[in-house]
Amino acid sequence: MLQLRHLRVAVPLTGLALIVTACSSAGTSSDSKANANSAGAASGWTVEAEPDAKGAAVVNAINTATKTVDIPIYSIISSSGEDASFTSYLTAAKARGVNIRVMMNGGYGHASPTVAQAYLAKLKAAPGAGTVGVNYSSNNFSITHQKSIITDAADATGKPLSSDALPSTARLVVSTGNFSAGYPVSNPGPWYGARDFEMTSTNPADIALAEQTFVSDFSCAPVNVIQPPNEQATDRLIWSNGTTGPQANSSLQTPADNYPASYGFYPQDATYPSIKGNVRQMQADLINSAQSGDTLKIYNEEFTDPNSIALLLSAIGRGVKVQVTMTASTPSTPTKANATWDNQLKVAKAGGEVHLYTNGAPDTLYIHAKSIILVPNGATSATAAYAGSTNLGAGSMNFNRELGVNFNTSTGDEAALNSLNNTFNEDWSRTQNVTVWNSSSQPVPPTVALKDRIPTAATTPPAGLQDTPPAKCGSVAATAAKK
């Protein structure tokens, strides 16, 4: 996803189901593909909703780490700066002798070499015997948009541990939110200030696979050794692994087996060879499994992928109730805002319902979560869901490094599903600063006049909105941004 940051207003909410403990089970001792994603095992996952939990899952994982903290993250320094409280958890871990590695997405100004090197210097200057490494992320992906914490899953040399060698303190936290300071710039909110989810696994197989992938990306491994291999839609961990081939010399050259020339602003119908990942098939299977009378509940920040929208329209056509809760797009991102408005209109006109939170309104949450929740006809509880960093956009699904979680009652996820579903229900019921679109009411979007269309060609953003290309993978201490 190309994420141009929006205004966030954090408000404490009450009455949500937040911290829940799912059935726990130890992972297998095998690192084979059959066990790597624990698709048939009891859950071992918990789900917490932000801003209510105040980052508890992330804080607890870092604070209980005894050996290592590894962080693949899209934004740990935003245009509002770093979040001092988040940084304090890392420096406290370093003081305990914990080794810390941060892999941040390159470019976007806030992760420029000057800023990133200053962040590295701050962590290194903090007292303690723990080591520190800050790298730009792998150039096998257009954007590293994953947001995770992995603790005590590597040895003293930084190599990933096998699942049967993990200590009891090992954790994987998959977040839908970033770890940088929130908006507005004049008065930044906390890193957990938007509506997001933090999903924690104690399952050794999940943790080991996430760590293997992190180490591969952190080390700038070429495409042929990138983990995880051969993802399936039924796996526990859901990757939007956008590898289309190695980028020689980390340049912006775009041969036929690499990324489209319009970095960031992708053609919405683009298809490229060798695209890996299981998120598209997993989400398609989830949407297609919904039958007449069932409900699909969707949080997202983008709504632009034509294939996904087509699946939702087909679901509506067979009698599925489609509910979409988002923060309204703004004119500051014209290409994606227009495509999002178009698709929201299509869903509303077809018989779905869209609730749009006013962006930046006082006492109004910013919806940053990305999830699809399935509730069967006549039921009050969800039976399946996706939640993770992947947006409903072609760029997010096809070209980025993303990570999400496949929840299902068949894998013991009832409590986690309840947390996702109850949070959505609470937000769905709100009326203050919320605009409702349905088959009988579609207000005019506050952008330029729109037609029922999806952009199918690359679009050059207006001056001042172009992305800074990602910096070359490797240590920020020795890396200059690409020109």
KAWO-V744645 format. One record per residue. RES is the residue in one small letter. OMEGA is omega as a letter, one per 30 degrees, with the letter a starting at -180 (999 if undefined). D_LAST is the distance of its C-alpha to the last C-alpha in whole Angstrom. Layout:
RES/OMEGA/D_LAST + RES/OMEGA/D_LAST
This chain:
m/l/21 + l/a/19 + q/l/21 + l/a/21 + r/a/23 + h/l/27 + l/l/29 + r/l/31 + v/a/35 + a/l/37 + v/l/40 + p/l/43 + l/l/45 + t/l/48 + g/a/50 + l/l/47 + a/a/48 + l/a/45 + i/a/45 + v/a/47 + t/l/48 + a/l/48 + c/a/50 + s/l/49 + s/l/49 + a/l/48 + g/l/46 + t/l/47 + s/a/46 + s/l/45 + d/a/41 + s/a/42 + k/a/40 + a/a/43 + n/a/43 + a/a/39 + n/l/39 + s/a/43 + a/a/43 + g/a/47 + a/l/47 + a/a/49 + s/a/46 + g/a/45 + w/l/43 + t/a/43 + v/l/41 + e/a/41 + a/l/40 + e/g/38 + p/a/38 + d/a/42 + a/l/41 + k/l/39 + g/a/37 + a/a/40 + a/l/38 + v/a/35 + v/a/37 + n/l/40 + a/a/38 + i/a/36 + n/l/39 + t/l/41 + a/a/38 + t/a/40 + k/a/38 + t/l/34 + v/l/32 + d/a/29 + i/l/27 + p/a/24 + i/l/23 + y/a/21 + s/l/21 + i/l/23 + i/a/21 + s/l/21 + s/l/21 + s/a/25 + g/l/24 + e/l/25 + d/a/29 + a/a/31 + s/l/34 + f/l/31 + t/a/30 + s/l/33 + y/l/34 + l/l/32 + t/l/33 + a/l/36 + a/l/36 + k/l/34 + a/l/37 + r/a/39 + g/a/38 + v/l/36 + n/a/32 + i/l/29 + r/l/26 + v/l/24 + m/a/21 + m/l/19 + n/a/16 + g/l/13 + g/l/11 + y/l/13 + g/a/13 + h/l/16 + a/l/15 + s/a/12 + p/a/12 + t/a/15 + v/a/17 + a/l/17 + q/l/18 + a/l/21 + y/l/22 + l/a/22 + a/l/24 + k/l/26 + l/a/27 + k/a/28 + a/l/30 + a/a/32 + p/l/36 + g/a/37 + a/a/37 + g/l/34 + t/a/31 + v/l/27 + g/l/24 + v/a/21 + n/l/18 + y/a/16 + s/a/17 + s/l/17 + n/l/15 + n/a/18 + f/l/18 + s/l/16 + i/l/17 + t/a/19 + h/l/22 + q/l/25 + k/a/27 + s/l/29 + i/l/31 + i/a/32 + t/l/35 + d/a/37 + a/l/36 + a/l/34 + d/a/36 + a/l/36 + t/l/33 + g/l/31 + k/a/32 + p/l/34 + l/l/37 + s/a/39 + s/a/41 + d/l/44 + a/a/43 + l/l/42 + p/a/43 + s/a/45 + t/a/42 + a/a/40 + r/l/38 + l/l/35 + v/l/34 + v/a/33 + s/l/32 + t/a/31 + g/a/29 + n/a/27 + f/l/27 + s/l/26 + a/a/27 + g/l/29 + y/f/29 + p/a/30 + v/a/27 + s/a/31 + n/a/33 + p/l/31 + g/a/33 + p/a/33 + w/a/30 + y/a/33 + g/a/34 + a/l/34 + r/a/36 + d/l/34 + f/l/36 + e/a/36 + m/a/37 + t/l/39 + s/l/40 + t/a/42 + n/a/42 + p/a/41 + a/l/40 + d/a/38 + i/a/36 + a/a/36 + l/l/34 + a/l/32 + e/l/31 + q/a/31 + t/l/28 + f/a/26 + v/l/27 + s/l/25 + d/a/22 + f/a/22 + s/l/22 + c/a/19 + a/l/22 + p/a/22 + v/a/23 + n/l/27 + v/a/28 + i/l/26 + q/f/29 + p/a/31 + p/l/32 + n/a/35 + e/l/34 + q/a/37 + a/a/38 + t/a/41 + d/l/39 + r/l/39 + l/a/35 + i/a/33 + w/l/30 + s/a/27 + n/a/25 + g/a/23 + t/l/22 + t/a/22 + g/a/21 + p/l/19 + q/a/15 + a/l/15 + n/l/13 + s/a/11 + s/l/9 + l/l/9 + q/a/12 + t/l/15 + p/a/18 + a/a/21 + d/l/22 + n/a/18 + y/l/17 + p/a/18 + a/a/15 + s/a/15 + y/l/13 + g/a/16 + f/a/18 + y/l/20 + p/a/23 + q/l/26 + d/a/28 + a/l/25 + t/a/27 + y/a/25 + p/l/27 + s/l/27 + i/a/26 + k/l/28 + g/a/29 + n/a/33 + v/a/32 + r/a/33 + q/l/36 + m/a/37 + q/l/37 + a/l/38 + d/l/41 + l/a/42 + i/a/42 + n/l/44 + s/a/46 + a/a/47 + q/a/51 + s/a/53 + g/l/53 + d/l/50 + t/l/48 + l/a/44 + k/a/42 + i/l/39 + y/l/36 + n/l/33 + e/l/30 + e/a/29 + f/a/31 + t/a/29 + d/a/30 + p/l/32 + n/l/34 + s/l/35 + i/l/36 + a/l/38 + l/l/40 + l/l/41 + l/l/42 + s/l/44 + a/l/45 + i/a/46 + g/l/48 + r/l/50 + g/l/51 + v/l/49 + k/l/48 + v/l/44 + q/a/43 + v/l/40 + t/a/39 + m/l/36 + t/a/34 + a/l/34 + s/a/31 + t/l/29 + p/a/28 + s/l/25 + t/a/24 + p/a/25 + t/a/25 + k/l/26 + a/a/28 + n/l/30 + a/l/30 + t/l/31 + w/a/34 + d/a/35 + n/l/35 + q/l/37 + l/l/40 + k/l/40 + v/a/41 + a/a/43 + k/a/45 + a/l/46 + g/l/48 + g/l/45 + e/a/45 + v/l/41 + h/a/41 + l/l/39 + y/a/38 + t/a/37 + n/l/34 + g/l/34 + a/l/38 + p/l/40 + d/a/41 + t/l/39 + l/l/37 + y/a/34 + i/a/34 + h/a/31 + a/l/33 + k/a/33 + s/l/36 + i/a/38 + i/l/42 + l/l/45 + v/a/49 + p/l/52 + n/l/54 + g/a/57 + a/l/55 + t/a/53 + s/l/51 + a/l/48 + t/a/48 + a/l/45 + a/l/41 + y/l/37 + a/a/35 + g/a/32 + s/a/28 + t/l/28 + n/l/28 + l/l/30 + g/a/27 + a/l/26 + g/a/22 + s/a/24 + m/a/26 + n/a/25 + f/a/21 + n/l/21 + r/a/22 + e/l/25 + l/l/29 + g/a/32 + v/l/36 + n/l/39 + f/a/42 + n/l/45 + t/l/49 + s/l/50 + t/l/47 + g/a/49 + d/a/47 + e/a/49 + a/l/48 + a/l/45 + l/l/45 + n/l/48 + s/l/45 + l/a/42 + n/a/45 + n/l/47 + t/l/44 + f/a/43 + n/l/47 + e/a/47 + d/l/43 + w/a/45 + s/a/48 + r/a/46 + t/a/47 + q/a/46 + n/l/43 + v/l/43 + t/a/43 + v/l/44 + w/l/44 + n/a/46 + s/a/48 + s/a/50 + s/l/48 + q/l/44 + p/l/43 + v/l/41 + p/a/37 + p/l/36 + t/l/33 + v/l/33 + a/a/36 + l/l/36 + k/l/37 + d/a/38 + r/l/34 + i/l/31 + p/a/28 + t/l/28 + a/l/25 + a/a/21 + t/l/21 + t/a/18 + p/l/18 + p/l/19 + a/l/17 + g/a/16 + l/a/17 + q/l/13 + d/l/12 + t/a/9 + p/a/8 + p/l/10 + a/a/9 + k/l/10 + c/l/14 + g/a/16 + s/l/18 + v/l/16 + a/a/17 + a/a/16 + t/l/12 + a/l/9 + a/l/6 + k/a/4 + k/999/0
